[in-house]
Structure formats: C-alpha cells, structure tokens
C-alpha cells in the first residue's frame, strides 16, 4: 500500500512579474509612444541627429522591455 498521497498538478499561474515592474514597463512604453508620435509630428523640424538619438534610445528601451518580459515568462 502506498503511504504518500499523490499531489495535484498546479495550473500555470502566468508570468512572474511584479506589479511595480509591470507599471514601470507600462510607463516606459507610454513614454516611447509619446516620443515617437512627437518625432513623427515634427519630422521636418527636428534635426536628423536628434531623430537618430531618439530612435537609438527608443530601441534600447524596447530591448530592456523585451528582456524584462523574457525573464517574466
């Protein structure tokens, strides 16, 4: 006779990410969206160098957001 009971399998609880990190991620994405819309609206006014810097910073933020989501999943 078996002395230990069988354990029920737990359901997947979704990604492991804290609320504060999720809020930080949401704020970063909102900021990126605002920056990109501002850049598109003022494309002819902003210098090419500033546009390149903005795109580089946005690319870095997107990379950090993707890394955060990879570790959460």
C-alpha positions, 0 to 999 in steps of 0.5 A: 500500500502506498503511504504518500498521497499523490499531489495535484498538478498546479495550473500555470499561474502566468508570468512572474512579474511584479506589479511595480515592474509591470507599471514601470514597463507600462510607463516606459512604453507610454513614454516611447509612444509619446516620443515617437508620435512627437518625432513623427509630428515634427519630422521636418523640424527636428534635426536628423541627429536628434531623430537618430538619438531618439530612435537609438534610445527608443530601441534600447528601451524596447530591448530592456522591455523585451528582456524584462518580459523574457525573464517574466515568462 
